[in-house]
Amino acid sequence: MTTQPDDDASRVVLHVRSGCHLCDDARAALAAAGVRWTEVDVDTGPASADLVARYGDLVPVVSVDGVQQGFWRIDADRVVRALAAGPR
């Protein structure tokens, strides 16, 4: 799933995988905080081998402007603060 494109959605990337209950929790936390994101499934697509190697056991992983902000249990407030700080 990819949210509608806008500036914030392009800044926030949520790496997930199918059947991941923590990924569902991360989606809910980001949505409740009003954060828009782009979602990448680490198990599909041409870069999946690289993504699995990088994020395999850590999903969900959220990044803002390419900087990892958390994994497993996502702190949506931290993501909001990173967005407010502006691009690096």
N, CA, C and O of each residue as an XYZ file, in Angstrom:
352
protein
N       0.834     -1.173      0.000
C       0.000      0.000      0.000
C       0.881      1.239      0.000
O       1.893      1.296      0.698
N       0.493      2.207     -0.773
C       1.140      3.505     -0.768
C       0.064      4.543     -0.554
O      -0.962      4.524     -1.233
N       0.281      5.430      0.364
C      -0.692      6.486      0.574
C      -0.629      7.445     -0.598
O       0.273      7.350     -1.430
N      -1.572      8.361     -0.673
C      -1.567      9.347     -1.742
C      -0.270     10.134     -1.686
O       0.177     10.518     -0.605
N       0.348     10.383     -2.862
C       1.617     11.093     -2.849
C       1.464     12.531     -2.357
O       0.584     13.258     -2.817
N       2.288     12.921     -1.460
C       2.431     14.306     -1.030
C       3.797     14.419     -0.382
O       4.529     13.432     -0.310
N       4.149     15.592      0.085
C       5.490     15.787      0.620
C       5.794     14.866      1.792
O       6.846     14.228      1.812
N       4.887     14.782      2.781
C       5.146     13.930      3.935
C       5.203     12.461      3.557
O       6.052     11.727      4.063
N       4.311     12.016      2.672
C       4.295     10.603      2.291
C       5.593     10.208      1.607
O       6.036      9.067      1.738
N       6.202     11.124      0.886
C       7.465     10.796      0.236
C       8.629     10.837      1.222
O       9.691     10.278      0.950
N       8.439     11.491      2.357
C       9.490     11.589      3.370
C       9.489     10.408      4.329
O      10.533     10.061      4.881
N       8.339      9.791      4.534
C       8.201      8.695      5.497
C       8.050      7.387      4.732
O       7.159      7.245      3.894
N       8.933      6.432      5.028
C       8.866      5.114      4.401
C       8.698      4.080      5.505
O       9.454      4.054      6.476
N       7.692      3.229      5.335
C       7.429      2.140      6.273
C       7.716      0.831      5.558
O       7.024      0.471      4.606
N       8.742      0.115      6.022
C       9.086     -1.196      5.460
C       8.310     -2.257      6.237
O       8.367     -2.314      7.465
N       7.588     -3.091      5.501
C       6.683     -4.077      6.095
C       6.832     -5.418      5.393
O       7.610     -5.565      4.451
N       6.066     -6.392      5.877
C       5.911     -7.668      5.170
C       4.519     -8.191      5.455
O       3.906     -7.842      6.464
N       4.031     -9.016      4.576
C       2.699     -9.598      4.694
C       2.606    -10.471      5.941
O       3.547    -11.189      6.278
N       1.467    -10.404      6.620
C       1.232    -11.245      7.787
C       1.920    -10.767      9.052
O       1.995    -11.510     10.030
N       2.417     -9.554      9.052
C       3.171     -9.005     10.185
C       2.235     -8.193     11.081
O       1.786     -7.115     10.694
N       1.941     -8.711     12.282
C       1.024     -7.987     13.166
C       1.633     -6.687     13.685
O       0.907     -5.721     13.921
N       2.944     -6.647     13.864
C       3.574     -5.393     14.276
C       3.491     -4.344     13.170
O       3.444     -3.145     13.445
N       3.472     -4.806     11.915
C       3.295     -3.882     10.787
C       1.902     -3.263     10.840
O       1.732     -2.072     10.578
N       0.906     -4.082     11.183
C      -0.457     -3.560     11.343
C      -0.498     -2.513     12.455
O      -1.148     -1.477     12.317
N       0.200     -2.791     13.557
C       0.263     -1.840     14.670
C       0.946     -0.542     14.243
O       0.512      0.546     14.622
N       2.013     -0.661     13.456
C       2.738      0.527     12.984
C       1.853      1.378     12.088
O       1.825      2.602     12.217
N       1.128      0.731     11.177
C       0.198      1.467     10.306
C      -0.828      2.234     11.142
O      -1.104      3.407     10.890
N      -1.383      1.550     12.136
C      -2.405      2.171     12.983
C      -1.825      3.350     13.764
O      -2.472      4.390     13.882
N      -0.614      3.196     14.297
C       0.012      4.272     15.072
C       0.298      5.485     14.195
O       0.045      6.618     14.603
N       0.819      5.257     13.000
C       1.111      6.371     12.095
C      -0.173      7.065     11.659
O      -0.244      8.294     11.622
N      -1.187      6.269     11.330
C      -2.465      6.848     10.898
C      -3.098      7.665     12.023
O      -3.616      8.755     11.781
N      -3.058      7.142     13.253
C      -3.644      7.851     14.392
C      -2.935      9.177     14.653
O      -3.543     10.129     15.144
N      -1.643      9.232     14.322
C      -0.872     10.460     14.519
C      -0.996     11.410     13.328
O      -0.430     12.503     13.337
N      -1.737     10.987     12.307
C      -1.924     11.831     11.134
C      -0.740     11.838     10.186
O      -0.612     12.735      9.352
N       0.127     10.842     10.308
C       1.314     10.748      9.457
C       0.946     10.031      8.164
O       0.256      9.012      8.183
N       1.411     10.572      7.043
C       1.230      9.932      5.738
C       2.555      9.283      5.364
O       3.620      9.830      5.647
N       2.489      8.117      4.727
C       3.703      7.365      4.455
C       3.611      6.629      3.130
O       2.540      6.466      2.546
N       4.780      6.194      2.682
C       4.903      5.287      1.555
C       5.309      3.942      2.135
O       6.198      3.867      2.983
N       4.666      2.896      1.682
C       4.901      1.568      2.231
C       5.663      0.713      1.228
O       5.356      0.713      0.036
N       6.666     -0.020      1.728
C       7.471     -0.910      0.902
C       7.461     -2.290      1.549
O       7.837     -2.441      2.711
N       7.029     -3.302      0.786
C       7.056     -4.689      1.260
C       8.454     -5.239      0.989
O       8.883     -5.304     -0.163
N       9.158     -5.631      2.036
C      10.541     -6.089      1.879
C      10.645     -7.413      1.131
O      11.718     -7.754      0.634
N       9.557     -8.157      1.045
C       9.594     -9.478      0.424
C       9.227     -9.478     -1.054
O       9.300    -10.525     -1.698
N       8.835     -8.340     -1.608
C       8.427     -8.303     -3.008
C       9.189     -7.218     -3.754
O       9.738     -6.296     -3.151
N       9.210     -7.343     -5.047
C       9.851     -6.335     -5.881
C      11.292     -6.668     -6.198
O      11.872     -7.594     -5.631
N      11.864     -5.899     -7.111
C      13.211     -6.191     -7.596
C      14.307     -6.029     -6.542
O      15.369     -6.639     -6.667
N      14.074     -5.235     -5.529
C      15.097     -5.015     -4.500
C      14.870     -5.867     -3.259
O      15.495     -5.627     -2.226
N      13.981     -6.864     -3.346
C      13.604     -7.605     -2.138
C      14.782     -8.296     -1.463
O      14.839     -8.320     -0.234
N      15.716     -8.856     -2.211
C      16.856     -9.533     -1.582
C      17.661     -8.554     -0.734
O      18.075     -8.885      0.377
N      17.882     -7.362     -1.253
C      18.613     -6.343     -0.496
C      17.822     -5.879      0.719
O      18.382     -5.690      1.799
N      16.507     -5.696      0.537
C      15.666     -5.233      1.640
C      15.576     -6.276      2.744
O      15.618     -5.931      3.925
N      15.452     -7.551      2.372
C      15.403     -8.620      3.380
C      16.730     -8.678      4.127
O      16.750     -8.852      5.346
N      17.835     -8.533      3.405
C      19.145     -8.554      4.059
C      19.282     -7.396      5.047
O      19.873     -7.549      6.115
N      18.737     -6.251      4.685
C      18.876     -5.063      5.528
C      17.879     -5.036      6.684
O      18.242     -4.699      7.811
N      16.616     -5.393      6.403
C      15.546     -5.211      7.384
C      14.923     -6.512      7.877
O      14.054     -6.476      8.748
N      15.339     -7.650      7.350
C      14.734     -8.948      7.590
C      13.953     -9.139      8.870
O      12.726     -9.235      8.831
N      14.627     -9.197     10.003
C      13.964     -9.473     11.278
C      13.536     -8.209     12.019
O      13.039     -8.290     13.143
N      13.722     -7.056     11.406
C      13.426     -5.799     12.091
C      12.064     -5.215     11.748
O      11.595     -4.316     12.445
N      11.410     -5.703     10.684
C      10.159     -5.082     10.246
C       9.112     -5.131     11.346
O       9.026     -6.102     12.097
N       8.320     -4.074     11.432
C       8.317     -2.894     10.583
C       9.465     -1.947     10.934
O       9.888     -1.846     12.086
N       9.951     -1.261      9.904
C      10.989     -0.248     10.071
C      10.459      1.037      9.455
O       9.963      1.025      8.328
N      10.559      2.140     10.178
C      10.113      3.424      9.641
C      11.309      4.363      9.543
O      12.132      4.453     10.454
N      11.378      5.062      8.407
C      12.433      6.044      8.166
C      11.803      7.363      7.752
O      10.759      7.394      7.100
N      12.451      8.445      8.139
C      12.052      9.783      7.703
C      13.267     10.396      7.018
O      14.344     10.489      7.608
N      13.086     10.808      5.778
C      14.174     11.397      4.993
C      15.394     10.486      4.955
O      16.531     10.958      4.985
N      15.152      9.172      4.888
C      16.234      8.206      4.784
C      16.910      7.855      6.094
O      17.855      7.065      6.107
N      16.445      8.426      7.196
C      17.031      8.153      8.513
C      16.075      7.267      9.296
O      14.920      7.629      9.523
N      16.571      6.095      9.709
C      15.723      5.165     10.449
C      15.290      5.787     11.767
O      16.110      6.305     12.526
N      13.980      5.729     12.030
C      13.410      6.300     13.250
C      12.962      5.235     14.237
O      12.684      5.543     15.396
N      12.890      3.991     13.793
C      12.487      2.941     14.712
C      12.140      1.662     13.987
O      11.994      1.637     12.765
N      12.009      0.594     14.767
C      11.613     -0.704     14.234
C      10.841     -1.455     15.308
O      10.852     -1.074     16.479
N      10.176     -2.518     14.899
C       9.277     -3.329     15.720
C       8.116     -2.506     16.250
O       7.060     -2.467     15.618
N       8.276     -1.859     17.371
C       7.220     -1.009     17.947
C       7.511      0.435     17.544
O       8.461      1.042     18.038
N       6.700      0.975     16.658
C       6.952      2.292     16.090
C       6.444      3.390     17.026
O       5.306      3.347     17.492
N       7.298      4.365     17.288
C       6.948      5.534     18.095
C       6.514      6.638     17.135
O       7.352      7.349     16.580
N       5.211      6.779     16.943
C       4.688      7.758     15.987
C       5.063      9.181     16.382
O       5.259     10.026     15.509
N       5.166      9.462     17.675
C       5.561     10.806     18.114
C       6.973     11.144     17.636
O       7.250     12.284     17.262
N       7.851     10.166     17.649
C       9.218     10.381     17.146
C       9.185     10.711     15.658
O       9.924     11.581     15.198
N       8.338     10.027     14.912
C       8.202     10.287     13.480
C       7.681     11.703     13.256
O       8.180     12.422     12.390
N       6.684     12.100     14.030
C       6.125     13.453     13.913
C       7.205     14.498     14.208
O       7.301     15.505     13.507
N       8.010     14.262     15.234
C       9.091     15.206     15.558
C      10.116     15.286     14.427
O      10.601     16.370     14.102
N      10.443     14.145     13.832
C      11.401     14.133     12.718
C      10.845     14.894     11.519
O      11.582     15.608     10.838
N       9.554     14.745     11.262
C       8.930     15.494     10.168
C       8.954     16.991     10.450
O       9.224     17.794      9.557
N       8.670     17.360     11.692
C       8.642     18.775     12.064
C      10.029     19.407     11.980
O      10.160     20.601     11.714
N      11.060     18.600     12.209
C      12.430     19.110     12.157
C      12.839     19.465     10.732
O      13.796     20.211     10.524
N      12.120     18.934      9.762
C      12.418     19.244      8.364
C      13.422     18.286      7.769
O      14.053     17.509      8.485
N      13.571     18.342      6.452
C      14.518     17.439      5.774
C      15.947     17.711      6.215
O      16.323     18.846      6.510
N      16.729     16.646      6.254
C      18.145     16.783      6.631
C      18.979     17.029      5.414
O      20.197     17.173      5.519
